[in-house]
Amino acid sequence: MTDHSLPQGLHPETLAVREAVERSQWGEHSEALYLASSFVQPNAETAARRFAGQEEGYTYSRTSNPTVTSFERRLAALEGTECAVATSTGMSAILLVALTALKTGDHVICSQSMFGSTIKLLGTEMARFGVETSFVSQTNIDEWKAAIRPNTRMLFAETPTNPLTDLCDIAALAEIAHAHGALLAVDNSFATPILQQPAKLGADVVVHSGTKFLDGQGRVMAGAVCGTVALVDKVMGTFLRSGGLNLAPFNAWVVMKGLETLALRVKAESASALELATWLEAHPKVARVYYPGLASHPQHALAMRQQNGMGGAVIAFDVIGQGAEQLRANAFHVVDSTQVCSITANLGDVKTTITHPASTSHGRLTEEQRQAAGIGQGLIRISVGLEHLDDLKADLSRGLDTLK
Ligand SMILES: *Cc1c(COP(=O)(O)O)cnc(C)c1O
C-alpha cells in the first residue's frame, strides 16, 4: 500500500518515526494496531481483483496486514532497501532466506562464529535437504574465497559476532560473492542499520532478528528480510505468504514503535559501551577486552569505517585467573555480584544484560570447540543498556574488586 502524504527524499531519522501506512478515517496520531485476521471486501468484483493480485488491498493477514506493512516499510527505509518482509522471529527470517535462495545440490559458505541456531539450521537441518555448508573463519577473507565451489549460491555473514565482536568486511565479501554469481546475505541484528547498512556495501539480502535492538525493550520476538522487490518481495515474500512465517500484527506494532527510538538508543548504548570498555581495559582484574570501538581491537580500523564510527553496545571481556576452573569461578563471581545488570543471554535491550557464554549460549559446544572459538571460561559478555554509566561501573566493580 502506498501513502502519498510524505514528501520524497526524507532522511532515515524522519522516516523512522513517519513511514507507515496511511492513517485510518479516525486520524490516530500513533499508528493503529490492526488486530484482524481477515479484511472485509467492498464487493465481489474488488475481492476477485485483490485475490488475483490485480489490485492492492488487504484480504487476509497471512498475505498482508496494515500494521505489518508499516513495520516493513519503516525498516526498509532505515536499511535503505527497496522493501522488507517481516517474519515471526529472526530464525524464521533466516529459514526463509535458506528455503528460497537454496535448493538441493547448492552450497553455502558462512562463518564458523555465527549465531548458534544459524549454524545448526544451515549446517544440520538444511543438510537433510541436500544443501552443503562450509564454515570458514570470520576474519580471514581468503578462507571465504578458497571455499567457493561451482555450486556456491550464497555467502552468509554476521558482523560483528557474538560474543567476541569479530568483524568481517561486507564489501569484500560482496565482491567475492558477485564474482561467482552468488548472493551475499548479512545478518544485521547485532549492528542494526544505525551502525551499518549492508545493502549499501553490496549485500543482496539483509536479515534481522527484531527481538534484539529493533524492539530494544525485550517485549516481543520478530524478524525481517530486506532487499530488492524482485528478490525479497516477489520470491521470498511469495514463499512467506504461502508458508505462513508471518509476524503477528501485535508484535509488528511493538517492534515498529521500537524503530522510532532505535537511533537514539543505539548511539547512546554505543557511547556508554565505549566508555565502559575503556574503563574495563584499565581494570587490574580484567585480562582482555573485546570491543570494536577500542584501538586494541584487531579490526578497529574496519569497524570505524564499516560501522559509522561506532563500536556498538556489546562488550566481551576475560577476567583474570589461572586454569579453567578458577576462570569460571571468577567469572561467576563477577556475574553474581551484579545487582543492576540482568543475568540473561538476551541482548540489545535498554536494560544492561550480562552473561557467561561458555556455560549458556555456547554451553553445548565441546571444550575443544569452545577453545577454537576463543570462548574461555573467564569470558563475560555485556550488552550495554541505558542505565547511568557510574551505576554500571559500580555494579561490575562489586565483583571485580573482590576477585582474589
Ligand atoms: C537472536 C539472533 C538471531 C535469532 O533471532 P530470534 O529472533 O531469536 O529468532 C539471529 N541472529 C542473531 C545475530 C541473533 O542475535
The ligand as a Gaussian input file, in Angstrom:
#p B3LYP/6-31G(d) Opt

LIG

0 1
 C       18.993000     -13.610000      18.253000
 C       19.647000     -13.687000      16.952000
 C       19.076000     -14.427000      15.908000
 C       17.797000     -15.198000      16.052000
 O       16.703000     -14.343000      16.294000
 P       15.381000     -14.821000      17.059000
 O       14.521000     -13.611000      16.988000
 O       15.795000     -15.225000      18.429000
 O       14.833000     -15.966000      16.298000
 C       19.734000     -14.450000      14.695000
 N       20.891000     -13.798000      14.517000
 C       21.479000     -13.080000      15.500000
 C       22.751000     -12.373000      15.236000
 C       20.877000     -13.003000      16.764000
 O       21.483000     -12.314000      17.737000

